Amino acid sequence: MKIGPAFASEIRIDAEAGKEERQRMIHVVAIVTAKPGMREAILREFRANVPNVLAEAGCIEYGPAVDAVGAGAIQTAFGPDTFVVIEKWESLEALKAHGAAPHMAAYAAKTRDMIAVRAIHVLAPA
């Protein structure tokens, strides 16, 4: 079977079973709101952990973002205490392994008391 380039990233060949299994890329948008004045401290810990996450099997993209300056009326700002984590994973299994990684437990322990609210949105391509 010939796989077109648009689907190559979504198909994984299971050599042992001889079957093709559709693996959908996973997108994650995590919205993290720090306790007042703590965003930069969390971001320091986050940035220190980024190389560990990028080295994980299945990680395509992982990084923080904050409100863009000067976006004007088109923007609904998150505010000075919030940042967004934008992630892409090859599969849901890779994301689950990420959540169980020791460096993620260490990051959580370091930042837990600085975070006011965290919302994680796990999405599949539409």
N, CA, C and O atoms as a GROMACS GRO file, in nm:
protein
  504
    1MET      N    1   0.084  -0.118   0.000
    1MET     CA    2   0.000   0.000   0.000
    1MET      C    3   0.088   0.123   0.000
    1MET      O    4   0.180   0.134   0.081
    2LYS      N    5   0.061   0.215  -0.089
    2LYS     CA    6   0.136   0.339  -0.094
    2LYS      C    7   0.070   0.441  -0.002
    2LYS      O    8  -0.052   0.458  -0.004
    3ILE      N    9   0.152   0.507   0.080
    3ILE     CA   10   0.101   0.605   0.175
    3ILE      C   11   0.135   0.743   0.122
    3ILE      O   12   0.251   0.773   0.097
    4GLY      N   13   0.033   0.826   0.106
    4GLY     CA   14   0.055   0.963   0.059
    4GLY      C   15   0.122   1.046   0.166
    4GLY      O   16   0.107   1.017   0.285
    5PRO      N   17   0.196   1.148   0.126
    5PRO     CA   18   0.271   1.229   0.223
    5PRO      C   19   0.184   1.293   0.329
    5PRO      O   20   0.231   1.317   0.441
    6ALA      N   21   0.058   1.323   0.299
    6ALA     CA   22  -0.029   1.386   0.397
    6ALA      C   23  -0.060   1.292   0.513
    6ALA      O   24  -0.094   1.338   0.623
    7PHE      N   25  -0.049   1.161   0.490
    7PHE     CA   26  -0.084   1.066   0.594
    7PHE      C   27   0.035   0.994   0.653
    7PHE      O   28   0.019   0.917   0.748
    8ALA      N   29   0.152   1.016   0.601
    8ALA     CA   30   0.270   0.943   0.645
    8ALA      C   31   0.294   0.959   0.795
    8ALA      O   32   0.336   0.863   0.860
    9SER      N   33   0.270   1.076   0.850
    9SER     CA   34   0.295   1.096   0.992
    9SER      C   35   0.186   1.035   1.079
    9SER      O   36   0.203   1.024   1.201
   10GLU      N   37   0.075   0.996   1.019
   10GLU     CA   38  -0.035   0.941   1.097
   10GLU      C   39  -0.044   0.789   1.090
   10GLU      O   40  -0.129   0.730   1.156
   11ILE      N   41   0.042   0.725   1.013
   11ILE     CA   42   0.037   0.580   0.998
   11ILE      C   43   0.161   0.518   1.059
   11ILE      O   44   0.273   0.562   1.032
   12ARG      N   45   0.142   0.418   1.141
   12ARG     CA   46   0.253   0.343   1.198
   12ARG      C   47   0.237   0.198   1.154
   12ARG      O   48   0.130   0.139   1.170
   13ILE      N   49   0.342   0.141   1.100
   13ILE     CA   50   0.338   0.002   1.060
   13ILE      C   51   0.375  -0.085   1.179
   13ILE      O   52   0.483  -0.068   1.236
   14ASP      N   53   0.289  -0.176   1.216
   14ASP     CA   54   0.316  -0.271   1.324
   14ASP      C   55   0.378  -0.393   1.259
   14ASP      O   56   0.306  -0.482   1.212
   15ALA      N   57   0.509  -0.400   1.255
   15ALA     CA   58   0.581  -0.505   1.184
   15ALA      C   59   0.552  -0.644   1.242
   15ALA      O   60   0.544  -0.741   1.167
   16GLU      N   61   0.538  -0.653   1.373
   16GLU     CA   62   0.515  -0.784   1.435
   16GLU      C   63   0.380  -0.842   1.394
   16GLU      O   64   0.371  -0.961   1.363
   17ALA      N   65   0.277  -0.761   1.393
   17ALA     CA   66   0.144  -0.811   1.362
   17ALA      C   67   0.114  -0.800   1.212
   17ALA      O   68   0.017  -0.860   1.164
   18GLY      N   69   0.197  -0.724   1.139
   18GLY     CA   70   0.173  -0.706   0.997
   18GLY      C   71   0.052  -0.620   0.968
   18GLY      O   72  -0.005  -0.629   0.860
   19LYS      N   73   0.012  -0.537   1.064
   19LYS     CA   74  -0.107  -0.453   1.047
   19LYS      C   75  -0.066  -0.306   1.048
   19LYS      O   76   0.036  -0.268   1.105
   20GLU      N   77  -0.149  -0.226   0.985
   20GLU     CA   78  -0.128  -0.082   0.992
   20GLU      C   79  -0.223  -0.027   1.097
   20GLU      O   80  -0.341  -0.063   1.102
   21GLU      N   81  -0.171   0.060   1.179
   21GLU     CA   82  -0.252   0.117   1.285
   21GLU      C   83  -0.246   0.268   1.272
   21GLU      O   84  -0.137   0.326   1.267
   22ARG      N   85  -0.358   0.332   1.268
   22ARG     CA   86  -0.362   0.478   1.256
   22ARG      C   87  -0.326   0.539   1.391
   22ARG      O   88  -0.390   0.513   1.492
   23GLN      N   89  -0.222   0.621   1.390
   23GLN     CA   90  -0.178   0.692   1.509
   23GLN      C   91  -0.195   0.841   1.484
   23GLN      O   92  -0.127   0.898   1.399
   24ARG      N   93  -0.282   0.902   1.555
   24ARG     CA   94  -0.306   1.044   1.536
   24ARG      C   95  -0.214   1.126   1.624
   24ARG      O   96  -0.195   1.097   1.742
   25MET      N   97  -0.158   1.228   1.565
   25MET     CA   98  -0.077   1.321   1.642
   25MET      C   99  -0.166   1.383   1.750
   25MET      O  100  -0.286   1.403   1.730
   26ILE      N  101  -0.107   1.412   1.863
   26ILE     CA  102  -0.178   1.474   1.975
   26ILE      C  103  -0.123   1.613   1.997
   26ILE      O  104  -0.002   1.635   1.998
   27HIS      N  105  -0.213   1.707   2.015
   27HIS     CA  106  -0.178   1.845   2.050
   27HIS      C  107  -0.220   1.868   2.195
   27HIS      O  108  -0.325   1.820   2.239
   28VAL      N  109  -0.139   1.940   2.267
   28VAL     CA  110  -0.173   1.975   2.405
   28VAL      C  111  -0.159   2.126   2.419
   28VAL      O  112  -0.060   2.185   2.377
   29VAL      N  113  -0.261   2.186   2.479
   29VAL     CA  114  -0.256   2.326   2.517
   29VAL      C  115  -0.280   2.329   2.667
   29VAL      O  116  -0.390   2.299   2.714
   30ALA      N  117  -0.177   2.365   2.741
   30ALA     CA  118  -0.188   2.372   2.886
   30ALA      C  119  -0.183   2.519   2.927
   30ALA      O  120  -0.090   2.591   2.892
   31ILE      N  121  -0.283   2.562   3.000
   31ILE     CA  122  -0.290   2.701   3.046
   31ILE      C  123  -0.254   2.701   3.194
   31ILE      O  124  -0.324   2.641   3.277
   32VAL      N  125  -0.145   2.769   3.226
   32VAL     CA  126  -0.093   2.771   3.362
   32VAL      C  127  -0.102   2.913   3.416
   32VAL      O  128  -0.044   3.006   3.359
   33THR      N  129  -0.175   2.929   3.525
   33THR     CA  130  -0.182   3.059   3.591
   33THR      C  131  -0.109   3.049   3.723
   33THR      O  132  -0.142   2.969   3.810
   34ALA      N  133  -0.008   3.133   3.736
   34ALA     CA  134   0.074   3.135   3.856
   34ALA      C  135   0.007   3.216   3.966
   34ALA      O  136  -0.081   3.298   3.939
   35LYS      N  137   0.048   3.192   4.087
   35LYS     CA  138   0.010   3.281   4.196
   35LYS      C  139   0.073   3.416   4.163
   35LYS      O  140   0.177   3.421   4.098
   36PRO      N  141   0.012   3.525   4.208
   36PRO     CA  142   0.061   3.658   4.170
   36PRO      C  143   0.212   3.673   4.187
   36PRO      O  144   0.269   3.644   4.292
   37GLY      N  145   0.276   3.719   4.078
   37GLY     CA  146   0.419   3.746   4.079
   37GLY      C  147   0.509   3.624   4.066
   37GLY      O  148   0.631   3.638   4.074
   38MET      N  149   0.452   3.506   4.045
   38MET     CA  150   0.533   3.384   4.042
   38MET      C  151   0.556   3.328   3.901
   38MET      O  152   0.625   3.227   3.887
   39ARG      N  153   0.501   3.391   3.798
   39ARG     CA  154   0.512   3.335   3.663
   39ARG      C  155   0.657   3.316   3.619
   39ARG      O  156   0.691   3.211   3.565
   40GLU      N  157   0.742   3.416   3.640
   40GLU     CA  158   0.881   3.405   3.594
   40GLU      C  159   0.956   3.294   3.666
   40GLU      O  160   1.041   3.228   3.606
   41ALA      N  161   0.926   3.272   3.794
   41ALA     CA  162   0.991   3.163   3.867
   41ALA      C  163   0.950   3.028   3.811
   41ALA      O  164   1.033   2.938   3.798
   42ILE      N  165   0.823   3.013   3.777
   42ILE     CA  166   0.776   2.888   3.715
   42ILE      C  167   0.841   2.870   3.579
   42ILE      O  168   0.887   2.761   3.545
   43LEU      N  169   0.845   2.978   3.501
   43LEU     CA  170   0.905   2.969   3.367
   43LEU      C  171   1.053   2.933   3.371
   43LEU      O  172   1.101   2.863   3.282
   44ARG      N  173   1.125   2.978   3.474
   44ARG     CA  174   1.266   2.939   3.489
   44ARG      C  175   1.278   2.788   3.505
   44ARG      O  176   1.360   2.723   3.441
   45GLU      N  177   1.194   2.732   3.592
   45GLU     CA  178   1.194   2.586   3.612
   45GLU      C  179   1.149   2.513   3.487
   45GLU      O  180   1.204   2.409   3.451
   46PHE      N  181   1.048   2.569   3.420
   46PHE     CA  182   0.997   2.509   3.297
   46PHE      C  183   1.107   2.503   3.191
   46PHE      O  184   1.133   2.398   3.132
   47ARG      N  185   1.171   2.618   3.167
   47ARG     CA  186   1.277   2.624   3.064
   47ARG      C  187   1.393   2.529   3.095
   47ARG      O  188   1.454   2.473   3.003
   48ALA      N  189   1.423   2.512   3.222
   48ALA     CA  190   1.531   2.419   3.260
   48ALA      C  191   1.494   2.274   3.228
   48ALA      O  192   1.582   2.191   3.208
   49ASN      N  193   1.365   2.246   3.224
   49ASN     CA  194   1.318   2.109   3.198
   49ASN      C  195   1.294   2.082   3.049
   49ASN      O  196   1.282   1.966   3.010
   50VAL      N  197   1.286   2.185   2.967
   50VAL     CA  198   1.255   2.168   2.825
   50VAL      C  199   1.349   2.070   2.754
   50VAL      O  200   1.300   1.985   2.680
   51PRO      N  201   1.481   2.076   2.773
   51PRO     CA  202   1.567   1.979   2.704
   51PRO      C  203   1.534   1.833   2.738
   51PRO      O  204   1.542   1.746   2.652
   52ASN      N  205   1.496   1.807   2.863
   52ASN     CA  206   1.456   1.671   2.902
   52ASN      C  207   1.332   1.627   2.825
   52ASN      O  208   1.325   1.513   2.778
   53VAL      N  209   1.235   1.716   2.812
   53VAL     CA  210   1.110   1.682   2.743
   53VAL      C  211   1.134   1.663   2.594
   53VAL      O  212   1.084   1.568   2.534
   54LEU      N  213   1.211   1.753   2.533
   54LEU     CA  214   1.237   1.741   2.389
   54LEU      C  215   1.313   1.613   2.355
   54LEU      O  216   1.306   1.565   2.242
   55ALA      N  217   1.384   1.557   2.452
   55ALA     CA  218   1.458   1.432   2.431
   55ALA      C  219   1.368   1.309   2.444
   55ALA      O  220   1.412   1.198   2.413
   56GLU      N  221   1.246   1.326   2.489
   56GLU     CA  222   1.155   1.213   2.506
   56GLU      C  223   1.112   1.157   2.371
   56GLU      O  224   1.096   1.231   2.274
   57ALA      N  225   1.094   1.027   2.367
   57ALA     CA  226   1.042   0.962   2.246
   57ALA      C  227   0.903   1.015   2.217
   57ALA      O  228   0.816   1.017   2.304
   58GLY      N  229   0.882   1.059   2.093
   58GLY     CA  230   0.750   1.104   2.052
   58GLY      C  231   0.722   1.252   2.070
   58GLY      O  232   0.616   1.299   2.029
   59CYS      N  233   0.815   1.326   2.130
   59CYS     CA  234   0.795   1.470   2.147
   59CYS      C  235   0.831   1.541   2.018
   59CYS      O  236   0.942   1.527   1.967
   60ILE      N  237   0.736   1.616   1.964
   60ILE     CA  238   0.757   1.693   1.842
   60ILE      C  239   0.780   1.840   1.875
   60ILE      O  240   0.866   1.905   1.815
   61GLU      N  241   0.706   1.891   1.970
   61GLU     CA  242   0.715   2.033   2.007
   61GLU      C  243   0.675   2.049   2.152
   61GLU      O  244   0.583   1.982   2.200
   62TYR      N  245   0.745   2.137   2.224
   62TYR     CA  246   0.715   2.161   2.365
   62TYR      C  247   0.774   2.295   2.402
   62TYR      O  248   0.896   2.311   2.402
   63GLY      N  249   0.690   2.391   2.433
   63GLY     CA  250   0.742   2.522   2.470
   63GLY      C  251   0.637   2.613   2.530
   63GLY      O  252   0.518   2.595   2.507
   64PRO      N  253   0.683   2.712   2.606
   64PRO     CA  254   0.590   2.808   2.668
   64PRO      C  255   0.567   2.928   2.578
   64PRO      O  256   0.650   2.962   2.494
   65ALA      N  257   0.452   2.992   2.597
   65ALA     CA  258   0.420   3.116   2.525
   65ALA      C  259   0.344   3.208   2.620
   65ALA      O  260   0.269   3.163   2.706
   66VAL      N  261   0.364   3.338   2.601
   66VAL     CA  262   0.292   3.439   2.678
   66VAL      C  263   0.224   3.535   2.581
   66VAL      O  264   0.247   3.530   2.460
   67ASP      N  265   0.140   3.621   2.635
   67ASP     CA  266   0.070   3.718   2.552
   67ASP      C  267   0.168   3.798   2.466
   67ASP      O  268   0.270   3.846   2.516
   68ALA      N  269   0.138   3.810   2.338
   68ALA     CA  270   0.219   3.892   2.248
   68ALA      C  271   0.190   4.039   2.275
   68ALA      O  272   0.075   4.080   2.292
   69VAL      N  273   0.296   4.118   2.279
   69VAL     CA  274   0.282   4.262   2.301
   69VAL      C  275   0.241   4.327   2.170
   69VAL      O  276   0.296   4.296   2.064
   70GLY      N  277   0.145   4.417   2.177
   70GLY     CA  278   0.106   4.494   2.060
   70GLY      C  279   0.006   4.426   1.967
   70GLY      O  280  -0.014   4.474   1.856
   71ALA      N  281  -0.056   4.318   2.010
   71ALA     CA  282  -0.152   4.249   1.924
   71ALA      C  283  -0.283   4.326   1.910
   71ALA      O  284  -0.359   4.303   1.816
   72GLY      N  285  -0.309   4.416   2.001
   72GLY     CA  286  -0.426   4.502   1.990
   72GLY      C  287  -0.558   4.430   2.013
   72GLY      O  288  -0.566   4.334   2.089
   73ALA      N  289  -0.661   4.481   1.944
   73ALA     CA  290  -0.798   4.436   1.967
   73ALA      C  291  -0.824   4.292   1.926
   73ALA      O  292  -0.923   4.233   1.970
   74ILE      N  293  -0.738   4.233   1.843
   74ILE     CA  294  -0.763   4.095   1.801
   74ILE      C  295  -0.730   3.994   1.910
   74ILE      O  296  -0.766   3.877   1.899
   75GLN      N  297  -0.663   4.040   2.015
   75GLN     CA  298  -0.615   3.949   2.119
   75GLN      C  299  -0.705   3.948   2.241
   75GLN      O  300  -0.753   4.053   2.286
   76THR      N  301  -0.728   3.830   2.294
   76THR     CA  302  -0.786   3.814   2.427
   76THR      C  303  -0.670   3.771   2.516
   76THR      O  304  -0.631   3.655   2.516
   77ALA      N  305  -0.617   3.865   2.592
   77ALA     CA  306  -0.497   3.839   2.670
   77ALA      C  307  -0.523   3.746   2.788
   77ALA      O  308  -0.630   3.750   2.850
   78PHE      N  309  -0.424   3.662   2.817
   78PHE     CA  310  -0.430   3.577   2.936
   78PHE      C  311  -0.394   3.656   3.061
   78PHE      O  312  -0.448   3.630   3.168
   79GLY      N  313  -0.304   3.752   3.048
   79GLY     CA  314  -0.265   3.833   3.162
   79GLY      C  315  -0.124   3.802   3.211
   79GLY      O  316  -0.062   3.706   3.166
   80PRO      N  317  -0.074   3.884   3.305
   80PRO     CA  318   0.066   3.878   3.347
   80PRO      C  319   0.104   3.756   3.431
   80PRO      O  320   0.222   3.728   3.448
   81ASP      N  321   0.006   3.684   3.482
   81ASP     CA  322   0.038   3.568   3.565
   81ASP      C  323   0.020   3.434   3.492
   81ASP      O  324   0.043   3.328   3.550
   82THR      N  325  -0.019   3.440   3.365
   82THR     CA  326  -0.050   3.318   3.291
   82THR      C  327   0.047   3.295   3.175
   82THR      O  328   0.091   3.390   3.110
   83PHE      N  329   0.078   3.168   3.151
   83PHE     CA  330   0.149   3.129   3.029
   83PHE      C  331   0.082   3.004   2.975
   83PHE      O  332   0.011   2.933   3.046
   84VAL      N  333   0.107   2.979   2.848
   84VAL     CA  334   0.047   2.865   2.780
   84VAL      C  335   0.160   2.773   2.733
   84VAL      O  336   0.260   2.819   2.679
   85VAL      N  337   0.141   2.645   2.754
   85VAL     CA  338   0.237   2.546   2.705
   85VAL      C  339   0.176   2.484   2.580
   85VAL      O  340   0.064   2.433   2.582
   86ILE      N  341   0.252   2.489   2.471
   86ILE     CA  342   0.206   2.434   2.344
   86ILE      C  343   0.291   2.310   2.316
   86ILE      O  344   0.413   2.316   2.310
   87GLU      N  345   0.221   2.196   2.300
   87GLU     CA  346   0.290   2.069   2.284
   87GLU      C  347   0.235   1.994   2.163
   87GLU      O  348   0.119   2.009   2.127
   88LYS      N  349   0.322   1.915   2.101
   88LYS     CA  350   0.281   1.820   1.997
   88LYS      C  351   0.349   1.689   2.027
   88LYS      O  352   0.469   1.685   2.057
   89TRP      N  353   0.273   1.581   2.019
   89TRP     CA  354   0.323   1.446   2.046
   89TRP      C  355   0.284   1.354   1.932
   89TRP      O  356   0.178   1.370   1.871
   90GLU      N  357   0.370   1.258   1.903
   90GLU     CA  358   0.343   1.163   1.795
   90GLU      C  359   0.219   1.078   1.823
   90GLU      O  360   0.151   1.035   1.729
   91SER      N  361   0.189   1.054   1.950
   91SER     CA  362   0.075   0.968   1.984
   91SER      C  363   0.032   0.995   2.128
   91SER      O  364   0.103   1.060   2.205
   92LEU      N  365  -0.085   0.944   2.161
   92LEU     CA  366  -0.134   0.955   2.298
   92LEU      C  367  -0.044   0.875   2.393
   92LEU      O  368  -0.025   0.913   2.509
   93GLU      N  369   0.010   0.764   2.344
   93GLU     CA  370   0.100   0.684   2.426
   93GLU      C  371   0.225   0.762   2.464
   93GLU      O  372   0.272   0.753   2.577
   94ALA      N  373   0.279   0.839   2.370
   94ALA     CA  374   0.397   0.922   2.398
   94ALA      C  375   0.364   1.028   2.503
   94ALA      O  376   0.444   1.056   2.591
   95LEU      N  377   0.244   1.087   2.492
   95LEU     CA  378   0.201   1.188   2.590
   95LEU      C  379   0.188   1.124   2.728
   95LEU      O  380   0.229   1.183   2.828
   96LYS      N  381   0.131   1.006   2.734
   96LYS     CA  382   0.116   0.938   2.864
   96LYS      C  383   0.251   0.907   2.926
   96LYS      O  384   0.269   0.921   3.047
   97ALA      N  385   0.346   0.864   2.845
   97ALA     CA  386   0.482   0.838   2.895
   97ALA      C  387   0.545   0.967   2.948
   97ALA      O  388   0.613   0.966   3.050
   98HIS      N  389   0.522   1.077   2.878
   98HIS     CA  390   0.571   1.208   2.922
   98HIS      C  391   0.518   1.240   3.061
   98HIS      O  392   0.594   1.284   3.148
   99GLY      N  393   0.390   1.219   3.082
   99GLY     CA  394   0.329   1.249   3.212
   99GLY      C  395   0.387   1.166   3.326
   99GLY      O  396   0.385   1.209   3.441
  100ALA      N  397   0.439   1.049   3.294
  100ALA     CA  398   0.496   0.960   3.396
  100ALA      C  399   0.647   0.976   3.411
  100ALA      O  400   0.707   0.907   3.494
  101ALA      N  401   0.708   1.063   3.333
  101ALA     CA  402   0.854   1.078   3.335
  101ALA      C  403   0.902   1.135   3.469
  101ALA      O  404   0.839   1.225   3.524
  102PRO      N  405   1.014   1.085   3.520
  102PRO     CA  406   1.068   1.135   3.648
  102PRO      C  407   1.097   1.285   3.646
  102PRO      O  408   1.077   1.353   3.747
  103HIS      N  409   1.145   1.338   3.532
  103HIS     CA  410   1.174   1.482   3.529
  103HIS      C  411   1.046   1.566   3.536
  103HIS      O  412   1.051   1.681   3.578
  104MET      N  413   0.933   1.510   3.496
  104MET     CA  414   0.807   1.583   3.510
  104MET      C  415   0.762   1.584   3.655
  104MET      O  416   0.707   1.684   3.702
  105ALA      N  417   0.784   1.474   3.726
  105ALA     CA  418   0.752   1.471   3.869
  105ALA      C  419   0.839   1.571   3.945
  105ALA      O  420   0.791   1.638   4.036
  106ALA      N  421   0.966   1.580   3.907
  106ALA     CA  422   1.057   1.676   3.972
  106ALA      C  423   1.013   1.820   3.943
  106ALA      O  424   1.015   1.904   4.033
  107TYR      N  425   0.974   1.847   3.818
  107TYR     CA  426   0.925   1.982   3.782
  107TYR      C  427   0.800   2.015   3.862
  107TYR      O  428   0.787   2.125   3.915
  108ALA      N  429   0.708   1.921   3.872
  108ALA     CA  430   0.584   1.943   3.946
  108ALA      C  431   0.612   1.974   4.093
  108ALA      O  432   0.550   2.062   4.152
  109ALA      N  433   0.705   1.901   4.151
  109ALA     CA  434   0.739   1.923   4.292
  109ALA      C  435   0.798   2.063   4.314
  109ALA      O  436   0.771   2.126   4.416
  110LYS      N  437   0.877   2.110   4.219
  110LYS     CA  438   0.940   2.241   4.231
  110LYS      C  439   0.841   2.356   4.212
  110LYS      O  440   0.860   2.463   4.268
  111THR      N  441   0.737   2.334   4.133
  111THR     CA  442   0.647   2.444   4.096
  111THR      C  443   0.509   2.438   4.160
  111THR      O  444   0.433   2.535   4.153
  112ARG      N  445   0.476   2.327   4.221
  112ARG     CA  446   0.341   2.305   4.276
  112ARG      C  447   0.290   2.423   4.360
  112ARG      O  448   0.176   2.466   4.341
  113ASP      N  449   0.370   2.473   4.450
  113ASP     CA  450   0.325   2.580   4.540
  113ASP      C  451   0.318   2.716   4.474
  113ASP      O  452   0.268   2.812   4.533
  114MET      N  453   0.369   2.728   4.350
  114MET     CA  454   0.366   2.856   4.277
  114MET      C  455   0.247   2.867   4.183
  114MET      O  456   0.217   2.976   4.134
  115ILE      N  457   0.178   2.756   4.156
  115ILE     CA  458   0.070   2.753   4.058
  115ILE      C  459  -0.064   2.774   4.125
  115ILE      O  460  -0.097   2.706   4.223
  116ALA      N  461  -0.143   2.867   4.071
  116ALA     CA  462  -0.279   2.891   4.121
  116ALA      C  463  -0.378   2.797   4.051
  116ALA      O  464  -0.459   2.733   4.117
  117VAL      N  465  -0.369   2.790   3.918
  117VAL     CA  466  -0.463   2.710   3.838
  117VAL      C  467  -0.388   2.654   3.717
  117VAL      O  468  -0.303   2.720   3.658
  118ARG      N  469  -0.422   2.530   3.681
  118ARG     CA  470  -0.366   2.469   3.561
  118ARG      C  471  -0.478   2.393   3.491
  118ARG      O  472  -0.550   2.315   3.552
  119ALA      N  473  -0.490   2.417   3.361
  119ALA     CA  474  -0.588   2.346   3.279
  119ALA      C  475  -0.516   2.286   3.159
  119ALA      O  476  -0.447   2.357   3.086
  120ILE      N  477  -0.532   2.156   3.140
  120ILE     CA  478  -0.464   2.088   3.030
  120ILE      C  479  -0.570   2.039   2.930
  120ILE      O  480  -0.663   1.968   2.965
  121HIS      N  481  -0.552   2.080   2.806
  121HIS     CA  482  -0.643   2.042   2.698
  121HIS      C  483  -0.568   1.950   2.603
  121HIS      O  484  -0.469   1.990   2.541
  122VAL      N  485  -0.613   1.825   2.591
  122VAL     CA  486  -0.552   1.727   2.501
  122VAL      C  487  -0.642   1.717   2.378
  122VAL      O  488  -0.761   1.687   2.388
  123LEU      N  489  -0.581   1.744   2.262
  123LEU     CA  490  -0.658   1.759   2.138
  123LEU      C  491  -0.605   1.668   2.028
  123LEU      O  492  -0.487   1.635   2.024
  124ALA      N  493  -0.695   1.629   1.938
  124ALA     CA  494  -0.658   1.553   1.819
  124ALA      C  495  -0.688   1.638   1.697
  124ALA      O  496  -0.780   1.720   1.700
  125PRO      N  497  -0.612   1.621   1.590
  125PRO     CA  498  -0.640   1.698   1.467
  125PRO      C  499  -0.785   1.674   1.421
  125PRO      O  500  -0.836   1.562   1.428
  126ALA      N  501  -0.847   1.779   1.376
  126ALA     CA  502  -0.986   1.769   1.330
  126ALA      C  503  -0.993   1.738   1.182
  126ALA      O  504  -1.102   1.726   1.127
   0.00000   0.00000   0.00000
